[in-house]
Amino acid sequence: MASVFEEKKISKAIMRVGLPAMLGQLTTLIYNIADTFFVSLTKEPAMIAAVTLCAPVLLIIMSVACIFGMGGSSVIARLLGEEKKKEAGATMNFCVYAMTLSGVITLVLGLAFLQPLANLSGADADNIAYTCDYLKWIFAGAPFIMLANGFVHLFRSVGLIKESTIGLILGNGINIVLDYVFIAIAGWGTAGAALATSLGFVCATIYYIVCMIREEYKGNQLVPLTPKCFSPNAAMVRNVVSIGIPGALITVLMSISNIVLNNYISIYGSDAVASYGIAYKLDLIPILLSVGLSQGVAPLVGYCYGGNEKKRMSDIVRYTTLYGVLIGAVFTAVFLIFGKPLAAIFLQDGHLIEQTGNFLGILCLSAPMLGVINMMTSYFQALGKAIRSLTITVLRNALLFIPGVMILNHFWKLNGVIAAQPVVETILTGICIFMYIKDIHSNSH
């Protein structure tokens, strides 16, 4: 672990922790696009719309994993910076069992309230059946979805960077293969897409558990899996949850804002939802790469903070932010030039291709700002300043975004709804820079 977190050259340290996380997110992105591509082969806009409408629900399930995955990761990284290995291992053990229990509870509640959740997601008469088919299999796999997503963060925090990435790639790779089998060959539509997703997470979870057993057998005290090591105390639970709940609320609020957005877009019909769904999946390329970079670097930031290496921490944050902005700028240029040809990969109808290309051209304008916003969010989480991280998310997904969708819809209809994302994230970038400067200034005194 020292070879990863104590790398002296800043740019190399960022690449060693950031690139594997970006690679993992890239496979998540490929799975997301493959999901949409195989469903689009049905040439049924209502099915594409159903997958788009269910995306926020899947994000909410993943967000519960964030309570113990991201919360535990932040606590563990800082404990290791303080050289408290035994406490770090105990925290890891607690988080694994807490995620398992949460997954079982989510499975039961999700299947019990399936129809109301489909309606709440924005499903209409055209796509309600497809939406329910998708949600049924997603909730069936909820325990594994939570464990796999939580393990990604926990493994990074204890220096198992390679294993974290392999599990993510394995799960998404299996998902893509099963997408082809269940949708293109078996013709199971949205149900096949969701079943492929759940089984991918099952395989990833098995891989992570095998890794934990292997590490425990080798004597690694940071990753104990045996129930004998389950010894949570009030301080441990409070530390994890105080970071984890705001981290989970980030995803929940993002999902709620997406549900509001989907409901507004659905006013204009299933074709509009399908066009937005494909444009958004393409726009996920810079979004997820930015998220991967910032989340991959977060344990390194936390380690430096715990070890009181403030100068090194500050350099890491600045370099990572710059890399994120440059990545976003490249994708903005690509999407503005090639938006319609990219849309044509998924669609045959000329009107839908034109509309999707226009949507993508609007959405991608915010890509450079993501380098700032996502790094600032991860920075405050890594330092244990969860309320500040949550503040960014509340502004982004509630106080600014939802009113923005309503106001822009009133003045510019459908294009206004789509434009809410770049407008809000431009404003938020300025706020994030102000918050960071203020935090750095307060830490220097």
N, C-alpha and C positions, 0 to 999 in steps of 0.2 A: 504493500500500500504506500509505503514511503516513496517508492519510485514514481508513483502517480501524483500524489498530493504535495510532494516536496521538490518537484521539478523546478529548478531555479529559473530557467528561461521562460518568461511569461507567455510568449506566443506558442511555444511548444507545450507548455502546461495546458493552455486552453484547448489546443488541438487534441491532446491526448484524452481529455475528458469530454470535450465538445463534439468531436467528429463521430465517436461511437454512438453518442446520443442522437446526433443528427441522422446517422445511418439508420438507427432504429426507427426514428420518426419517419424517415423516407420510406421504409417498408410499410409503416402504418398508412402512409399516404398512398402508396401503390395499391395496398389492399382496398382503401376507400375508393380509389378510382376504378379498380377492377370490379368491385361490388357494383358500382354504377354502370360500368361498361356492360357487364353480363346481364344486368337487369334491363339495360337499354336495348339489348338484342331482342327482347320480347316485343319491341316497338309499341309498348303500351305506356303512355305518359302517366297514367294513374299509378302504375307500379313504381316508376321513377319517383313520382311525388310521394308515395308511401315511404320509400327508403329515406327521402329527404326529411319527412315529417318525424320519423322515428329517431333520427340522429340525435336530437337533444335528449331523448329519454336514455339512449345508450351513454351519452355524456354524463347524465345524472348518476347512473349506476357507477360509472368510473369515478365520479367525484367522491363517492363514499370511500373508495379505496384511497383517495387522496388524504383523508383524515389520518390514516395510519401509515400510508406510504410516504407522502410528502412531509407530514408532521414528524414521523419517525426518522426520516432521512435527515431533516434539519437538526433534530436533537442529537442523533448519532454522530453526524459530522462534527458538531461542536464539542461533543464529549471526547471524540478522538483527538481533536486539536488540543484538548486539555489533558490528553493521555489517560483517560478513564475508560479502559477497554472493557472491564467487567460490566460496568453500567451500560455501555453501548450494546453489548451482547444481550443483556437482559431486556433492553428496549426493543431490540430486533425481535426477540422471541415473543414478547407481548403483542407487537404489531401484527405478526403472522396469525396468531390465534384470534385476535380481534377482527381482522379482515375476514377470516373464515366464518365467524358467527354472523357478522354483518351481511355476508353474501347469502347465507341461508335465510335470514329474515327478509331480505329483499326479494328472494325467489318466491317466498310464500305470499307476501303482500302484493307483488307485481302480478302474479297469476290471479289473485283474488279480485283485483281491481283493473283487469285488462281493458274492458270496454270503456270505462270512464277515462282511463289514461289515453286511449286512442282518440276519443273525442276532444280531450283537452289539448292534444298535440296538433289539432287543426284538421283532422280527417273529415272528409265529407262523404256523401253517398257514393261517389265514384271510387274512392280508394279506402273506405273504412275496412273492408274485408282484408285487403292486402296489408293494411297497417296492423290489424290484429294478428295476422299470420306472422308478421315480422316480430312484433313485441312478444308473442308467446314463446318463441325460441330464444330470444334475447334474455328474458327473465329466467328461463330454464337454466341458462348458463351463467347466471349472475354470480354465484360463488367463485367460479373460475375467472370470470371477467375481473372481479375485484382483486383476487389474489395475484393474477398475472400483472395487472397494472401497478399494484402496490410493490411487488417484488422488484420491478424495474428501478424504482426510486431507492428502495432499501439496499439493493445490491450495489448501486453506485456509491452510496454513502459509506460502505465498508471497503471500497476499493475493488470490488468485483465488477469492473467496468466491462470487460470482455464478456463475462457470463450474462450480465444485464442485457447487452446488445444481442447476443446470440439467442436468448429466450424470446426477445421481441421479434427478431427476424424469423425465427422458427414458427412462432404462432401466426404471424402475418403470412408467411409463405404457405403454410398448410391451409390457411383461410382462402388464399387465392386459388389454390388447386381445387379445393372443395367447392368454391364458387363455380368454377367451370363444370365440375361434375354434377352438382345439384341444380344449377340453373340452365346451363347450355345443353347438357345431356339429359338429365332427369326431368327438366321442365318444371321445377318446383317454385319458380318465381321468387317472391319476397321471403317466403318461408325457407327456401333453400339458401338465400343470402344470409338470413339470420342464423340458421343452423350451422352454416360454414363458419360464421363469426364465433359462435359459442365453442365449437369444436377446436378452432384455432387456439382459443384461450385455454381450453382444457390441456392441450398439448404443451403450451408454454408453461402452464402451472406445474405440470408433471416434471418438466425439465428443471425448473427452479427448485422444486423440492428435492430432486435427485442431487442437484448442486449443493444444497444445504446439508444433506446427509453426508455427502462426500467431504465437504469442508469440516463438518463436525467430527467425522472419523479421523481426519488429518490433525485434529486438535485446534482448529481455528475457533477461539472463544468468542468471536464476533458474530457468528451465525449459528447459534444453538437452536435446534428444532425440537428436541425432546421436551415433553410436557413437564419433566422435572425442573426445567429451567424457567418455567412460567411463574414468575414472582413479581408481579406488578405492585407498585406502591402508589400512594396518592400523588406524590411529587412527579413520578414518571408519567402517570396517566395525564396529569394536568399539563405537563410540559409538551407531550405529544399532541394532545387534543387542542391546546391553546394555539398551536401553529396549524394543526391539521384541519380544524373546522373552518377557519378563514380560508385555508387553501382549498377545501372542498366547496365552500361557498363561491369561490372564483368560478369553478366549473358549473355549479348550479345556476348562478346568475347568468352565466354565458348561455346556458341551456334555456333559461326562461326568456332571455332576450331573443334567442333564436326562435322560440315558440311564438312570441309576439310577432316577430318578423314573418314567420311562415304563415301566420294567420292573416296578416296584411297582404302578403303576396297572393294567398289563396283567394282573395277577393277577385283577383284578375284571372282565376281559372287554373286548372291542372297544368296547362301548357306553360304558364308563367312560373309555377312552382318547379316544374321539371327543368326549365331553362335556368332558373336560379340555382337549383340543386347541382347541375353540371358545372356552372360557372364557379360556384362556391367550392366544389371538389377540386377544380383546377387551382383556385386561389389558395387552397390548403397547402400547396407546395411551399411557397414562401412562409406561410403561417407556421407549419409544422417544423420546417427547418429552423426557424427563429426560436420556436418553443424548445426544440431539441438542444440547440446551442445554449440557451439560457439555463435550462434545467440541468444539462450536463455539467455546466460550470458551477451551479449552485453549491454542491457539496465542497468544491474547492474553495469557494468564497467562505462558506461556513467554517471549514478547517482553518483557514487563515485568521478568521475572526476569533475562533476559540483559542488559537495560538498567539493572538495579539500581534499579528503581522499586518498592520493597517496599510502600510505603503504598498506592499505586494497585493493586498486585497483591492485597493483602489486602482492599481494598474490593470489587474485582471478585469475589473468591471468596465473600465474605459475601452480596453482593447476589444472585449467581447461585444460591447455596444457598437463599436465602429464596424466590426465584421458583420454584425446583424444588419446594419443600415446598408452596407454595400451589397449584401446578398439580396435584400429587398429591392434595391434599385435595379439590379440586373433583371429580376423577374418582372418588375413593372414594365421595363422596356420590351421584354419578350412578349408579354401578354398584350401590350398595346399594338404590337406589330402582327403577331400571329394568333390573336384571339379567335377569329372566325374559323381558320383552318383547324385549330385545336378542338373547337366545338363540333366540327364536322366529323370528328372521330367517333363521337357518341350519338349523333343525330343525322337523320336523313332529310327531314323537312326543312326547306329553305328558310321559312319564316322563323322557325325555332333556332336554326343556326345563327341567323342574323341577330336575333334577340339575345341569345346566349353570349355571343361575341361582344355585344354592347354591354351586357351586365358585367362580364369579365373585365372589360376596359375600365369600368367604374370602380369595381371592387379592388383592383390591383393598385390603385393610386395610394392606398394606405400601406403597401408592403414595406417601404423603407422605414416608416414610423414604428413598425413592429420590433425592430432591433432595439429601440429605446424602451418601449412599453414592456416587452417581455423580460428584458434584462432587469429593469427596475423592480418588476414584480418578484422575480426570483431573488434579487438582491435582498429585499426586505424580508422575504421568507427565510433565506439562509441565515440572516442575522437574528432570527427569532422575533422580528418586528412585524408580526402578522397583521396587526390592525392597519398599518400603513399599506401593506400589500393588498389587503382587503379594500382599503379606500380607493386604490386605483381601479379595482374591479367593479366596485359599486358605481363609481363614476362612469366607467366604460359601458357597463351593461344595464344600468338602471337609470341613474340620474341624468345621463346624457343621451344614451342610445334610444331608450323607449320613447321619450318625448321627441327625440330627433326623428324617429320613424313616423310618428303621428304628424308632426309639423311638415316634414318634407313630403309625405303622402298627400297632405292637403293642398300643397302648392304645385307639386310636380308629378303627382300620381305614382305610377309604378317605378319610373326611373328615380324619383325622389326617395322612395323606400330603399332602393338598392344603394343610393348615394349616402345613406345614413352612416354606413361603416367608415368610409374615408373621411367624412366630415368630423365625426366624433373622435376618431383616432388622431387626427391632426391637432385638435384641441387638447386631447389627453397627453400627447407628446410634450407639449409645453408645460403641462402640470407636472408630469413625471420628472422633467429636468429640474424644475423648481424644487420638488420634494427631495431629490437626490442632493442638490447643492446645499439645501438647508440641513440635511442629515449629516453630510460631510463636515459642514461648518460646526454643528453642535458636537460632533465626535472629536473635533480638534481642540475643544476647550475642556 
